[in-house]
Amino acid sequence: MLTEHFFNRNKLKTPYPKELKKIISLKDSELAFEEINKWKGYNSTPLHFLDEIASELGINEIYYKDESPRFDLKSFKALGGTYGVLMFIQNSLKKEIGDIVSTKDIYSGKYSKIVSKYTVTTATDGNHGRSVAFGAKLFGCKCKIYIHAEVSLGRKEAMEELGAKVIRVSGNYDESVHICKNEAKSNGWYIISDTSYKGYTEYPRYIMAGYTVMIKEIINQLKDKPLPTHIFLQAGVGSFPGAICGYFWERFHEHDIKIIIVESDLAGCLIKSAQTGKMSSVDIKKETIMAGLSCGEPSLLGWEILKSGADYFVTINDDLVPKTMKLLLDNYNIEAGESSVAGLVALMDINNDQNLKNKMGINEQSVILLFGTEGATDLKLYQSIIQNNKLGII
Ligand SMILES: Cc1ncc(COP(=O)(O)O)c(C=O)c1O
């Protein structure tokens, strides 16, 4: 059920503002792509066409970018945190050696004596930490990851398997961010965070640039198919939707593509920010099943883009999440994790409200782009959700 919505604008967007290019630009995106597409195991992830669901909903097309096979990490986050770690190592080596070191040399272990002394750290609800741990392993530095009380054991173990030391703290995601910040300061570790705040923006920018590799792939995969008219972006702190929104805004400004931000009703910090007109936090009182979206404080940079780039903010509850995961598995053989289906759930909710549909301009001509941001990032949890969902098809 759609629990809340907010209309952010009803006029055409201006061209992508110069000040936002300092956060994310097509040039940053190009640099990220040039680097990431050289990594071992890099492959474009599939773009599925959900034709049956589209015709059932009376919509022209639904595209679903499926991040479940992204490297071996099963989420789009692999594009961000890993790239952030690499950029940190490259920048640090430049400071120490006084020269630019190629990523090939970092990869080959030429500077391993220096790199092995670095420690990267982050707070996470699973996916970003896994990506940072993967980067640390790939490029040869140490890694400490902070998780909150509710992060599943499966997600914790996935990070440990990559060699990270994982520290569980009491409290929620936002508290783990604060503890990580303090520990990094006292131990001389470097934070590679996917959320940004005043005084900490350099690495979140790289991470956001890494996420946009998905769009480069999508554009290639569309071939002669039309660009989307509406993009649904599920949000935690807002770095992912901010990056995608910024890219489309800069490159396809004249197409006036509508951006719809989808949050859990238990963690609606961006909708609250949009409603109040200033960056605002919410207290997480209960964890949503969509663990990746359980964030109460927006990312400064993500919000900077979304406050003028997003057209609508909506929140959904957990009710339809298991059924929608099963719907994608049964009908398309798509492994969609909990946070993955948020966009489709929101679309189905909106579709039940003709008034809202009209206002959002969703109709039989619409072309919807959804991001399946994760696969079974905790396999046991995924299987139990699928098996316990007796109702099956929606
Ligand atoms: C699977 C998944 N989808 C979406 C998101 C949302 O990304 P962001 O927190 O940058 O808004 C996350 C964040 O962790 C995630 O893990």
Ligand as a Chemical Component Dictionary entry (heavy atoms), coordinates in Angstrom:
data_LIG
# 
_chem_comp.id                   LIG 
_chem_comp.type                 NON-POLYMER 
_chem_comp.pdbx_formal_charge   0 
_chem_comp.three_letter_code    LIG 
# 
loop_
_chem_comp_atom.comp_id 
_chem_comp_atom.atom_id 
_chem_comp_atom.alt_atom_id 
_chem_comp_atom.type_symbol 
_chem_comp_atom.charge 
_chem_comp_atom.model_Cartn_x 
_chem_comp_atom.model_Cartn_y 
_chem_comp_atom.model_Cartn_z 
_chem_comp_atom.pdbx_ordinal 
LIG C1 C1 C 0 19.798 -3.053 -2.573 1  
LIG C2 C2 C 0 19.757 -1.593 -2.328 2  
LIG N1 N1 N 0 18.927 -0.838 -3.052 3  
LIG C3 C3 C 0 18.859 0.499  -2.889 4  
LIG C4 C4 C 0 19.647 1.130  -1.938 5  
LIG C5 C5 C 0 19.513 2.619  -1.755 6  
LIG O1 O1 O 0 20.682 3.346  -2.042 7  
LIG P1 P1 P 0 20.976 4.707  -1.282 8  
LIG O2 O2 O 0 21.182 4.390  0.162  9  
LIG O3 O3 O 0 22.176 5.263  -1.926 10 
LIG O4 O4 O 0 19.758 5.570  -1.479 11 
LIG C6 C6 C 0 20.525 0.374  -1.161 12 
LIG C7 C7 C 0 21.385 0.997  -0.141 13 
LIG O5 O5 O 0 22.066 0.359  0.630  14 
LIG C8 C8 C 0 20.592 -1.021 -1.357 15 
LIG O6 O6 O 0 21.416 -1.806 -0.651 16 
# 
loop_
_chem_comp_bond.comp_id 
_chem_comp_bond.atom_id_1 
_chem_comp_bond.atom_id_2 
_chem_comp_bond.value_order 
_chem_comp_bond.pdbx_ordinal 
LIG C1 C2 SING 1  
LIG C2 N1 SING 2  
LIG C2 C8 DOUB 3  
LIG N1 C3 DOUB 4  
LIG C3 C4 SING 5  
LIG C4 C5 SING 6  
LIG C4 C6 DOUB 7  
LIG C5 O1 SING 8  
LIG O1 P1 SING 9  
LIG P1 O2 DOUB 10 
LIG P1 O3 SING 11 
LIG P1 O4 SING 12 
LIG C6 C7 SING 13 
LIG C6 C8 SING 14 
LIG C7 O5 DOUB 15 
LIG C8 O6 SING 16 
# 
